[in-house]
Amino acid sequence: MLALFSGEPPDFCFSLQSPEPQAFSPQQITRHIKTRQQGALRGVRSSMPNNVLMGFYSQMQDVCVEHKPSLNVIHISTIITASAQLWEAAQQNPRFTRPHPQAHCDLVTFLRDIFCLQPLPKKVGPRAISNICWSSAKVGVHPDTFVPGIMDSLTANFVDSVQAQSARHRPNAQDLSNFIWGCAVLKHTPSDAAMTSISRCFVESMEAQVVKDRPNAQNISNLVWSYAVLKHVPSDAAMSSLLRYFVSLCGGRDPGHRPVPQNISNVLYACAELGIKCQTRYG
């Protein structure tokens, strides 16, 4: 066990734990983490969310100890993302009675141990970086708190992937949106050149051959909201493309893909902050 727990684990951990995994491959470790997360997601929506959260932290610490030689940044990203999703789900459960400062302290202590497991490799994939930034923002914990300078390293890695020659190695619209939203919430401001590269890549993703890699209304809403928070004014061409695409989604045939009121509110807020008169230019 890592530093978060001392002595014997609480009784509720025993009902949550699976048989001790042995000689797992990297892919099996990832599946193991996701399986434990799915079980915990059901648990935090039940009558004992406090116990389930602590049990999940204990499980993940066991995974990190047992499989430390095989752990990679994908596993760390998966654990951090799972923790953020569980934390968000627990907040919505009225039975989550543990005092917020104390519960958040438990989470921060756990994440500190996860972040510090191993040094950041020179190359990290855009999906892992996007998930780390999104998750850190969701739980209100800046990664630099644990590893000073890690956000600069993650940003540099992400921008490298954005500028990859092969579209296959570039982040998709969801990755781009999650990354820049995380930066905005964490108050981490990438350089203008980085922001321009991200904007260009996002606009290009609108024409992605794979439909699921194209942006949805939430992606665009988060992106332009982040522009406003980070005080970044994109080029006229980029902003025009983003808004026209967003307007096209508003008139889409499938109601499930149309922007919800919060998406529209975020876009209008960003336009106001950035001085863009979308009501006259885009209808």
N, C-alpha and C positions, 0 to 999 in steps of 0.2 A: 504494500500500500504506500501511496505517496503521503505528503505532509498533511493533507486535509483531514484524514481520519487517524485516530490513535486508539490503541486498545482493541477490543473485540468489535466487529461491525454490528450495527443494530440488527435486531431480529428480522425486520422486514427485508433486509438484503438477501436473506437466504432464499426466500420465495421467488426472488427476481433473478437469481443467478442461474446460468446454464452450466452444464458440465464443463470442466476445465478444457479449453481448446488446446490441441497439441499439433505442432508442426503445421500451422496454417500458412498457406501461400498469401501473398499480398492481396489477391482478389478475395480470398476467403475471409481475411481480416476485415476488409471493407464490408462484405456481406454480413459478417457477424455484428459489426457495429450498427448497420442499418436494421438488422433484425431486432436487436436490443432496443433501438430507438422506436420502432413500431410498437413493440410491447409497452414501452414507457409512455408513448403518446396516448395509448388507450388508458393507461393508469392515471396520468395526470388529469384526465377528464372525469375520473371516478371520484370516490369519496375520500381518497387518501393521497392527494397530489403532493403534499409535503414529503411523505415517505418515499414516494416513487421517484421524485427528483433526486433525493439524496442516494437512493438505491442506484439510480443510473450513474451518478458520479462515481460511486464505488465500483460499479461494473466496469466503467471505462478506465478507471485507474488500474484495475486488475488486468485488463486487456493490454494497457501500456507496459505494465511490468512483465507480463508473460511473453509478449511479442516484441519487446523493445528492439532486438536486433533486426527485425523485419519491418518496423514502422517507417513510413515515409510521409511526405507532406500531404499526400491525398488522405491518409488515415487521420492526420491531425486536423485537416480541414473538415473532414466528415464529422469528427467528434465535436468540433467547435460549432458547426452548422446545426447538428442534432441538438446540442445543448441550447442554442438560441431558439430553435423551434419549440423545444419542450418548455423553456422559460416563458415564451409567448403564450403557449397553450395554458400553462398553469395560471398565468395572470388573469385569464378569462374564466377561471373556475372559482365560484364564490366560496368553495370549500378550502381554497388556498389561504390558510389562516396564519402561516408563519409570518412574523413581522417582516415587512419588506426589506429594511436595512440588513437584518440578520440573514435573510434568504439570499439577498444579493451578494452579501459578503461571502457566503458559502460558494456561490457561483464564481465570483471573482477569484477566490482561492483555488478552486478547481481549474479554471481557465489558465491561471498563472502557471500551474504545474504542466498543463498541456502545451502551452506556448514555449515553455523552456525545456521541453524534452530533448530537442536536438537543434543544432544551428540550421538556419535557413539555407537550403541548397542554392547554388548559383542560378539554376533554372527552375522556375515554378510555373506550372500551367495556368492559363488565364481562368479556368473554371475554379481551381483551388483558391486563387487570389480573390476572385469575385466573391466566393462563399465566405472566406475569412473576413473580408471587409464588411459584407452585408451582415454577417452574424455578430461581429463586434459592435456594429452600430445598433443592431436590434437590442442587445443587452446593455448598451451604454458603457462599454469598456474599450478604451483606446489601446490597441496592440503595443504602442510605444511604452505604455506603462510597464509592460512585462519585459519587452526586448527593445531598448532604445534604438531608434533608427529603422525599425523593421518596416514601417509604412513607406519610407522612402525606397527601400529595397523592393518591396512588393509593387510599388508604383512603377519603378524602373523595369521590372520584369513584365508587368502588364503592358506597358507601352511598347516594349520589344515585341510582344506577341501581336499587338495591334498593327505594328508595322511589318509583320511577316509577309514575305512575297506570296506565299501560298495561302489562299483563302481558307484552306482546310485547317491551318494552324492559328487562324485569328479567332478571337472571341465572338460569340454570336450576340444578338441584341440583348438577350437576358443578362449575359455576363457583363456587357458594357454598362447596362442600366444599373445592375446591382453594385458594380464597382464604384461608379461615380456617385450613386446615392449614398453608399457607405462613406465615401470621402467627405461628402457634404455634411452628413450627420456627425462625423468624427472631427469636422473642422480641419481636415487635411486638404490643403490646396495644391493640386498638381500644377506644374508649370503651364504657361499658355501654350507652348508647343505640344505638350502632352494632351491638353484639353482639345486642341485642334485636331490632333491625330485620332483621338477617341471619337470626336464628332464626325470626322470623315468616315471612319470605320462604321459608325452607327448608320449614317446615311446610306452607305454601300450595302448594309445588311437588309435594307428595304427591298433589294432586288435579289436576295439570296435564293438559290435554286431550291433549297429545302425550306418549305413553308414554315416549319416550326422554328427556324432560325431567324425569321423576320420579326420585327418588333410588333408588340401589341400596344393597346392604349396605355396600359400601366407602365410599360417600358418608356414610352415617350413622355408620359406625365412625370415619371421619376427623373428622367434625364433633364428636361427643361427646368423642373423645380430645382434640381441640383445646380444648374447653371446660375439661377438667381441667387441661391444661397452662397455659392462660391464667387459671385460677382464676375462671372465669365460671360462675355458677350460673344457668341459665335458669329461666324461670317453670315452675311445676308443670305448667301446661297444655301448654307447649311440650315439656317433657321426657317427659310422659306420651304425647303424640302420637308423638314420635320412637321411644320404646321399643315402643309397641304396633305401630307400623309395622315396626320391626325384627323383632319376634317373628313377625309375619305372614309375613315373608320366610323365616324359619327353617322354617316349615311349608309353604312353597310347593311346588307340584307339580313345577316344573322344577328339578332339582338344580343346574343351571348358574347359577341366580339366588339360590341359598341362600347365607347367610354362610359364609365359610371360618373355620377356627379363629382366625386372626389377627383377623378382624373381631369375633368374639364376645369374644375376650380384650380387645380395645381398649374395647369397650362396657362390659364388667364392670369394667375398670380405672377407667374414667371414672365409673361409678356409685359405686364405692368411694371415689374421690377427692372426689366431690360429695355423698357421704352419702345416696345413693338406694338403698333396699332393693328392688332390682328382683326378687330371688328370691321375695319374698312378694307383691309388687304385680302382677307381670307373668307369673308362672308359670315 
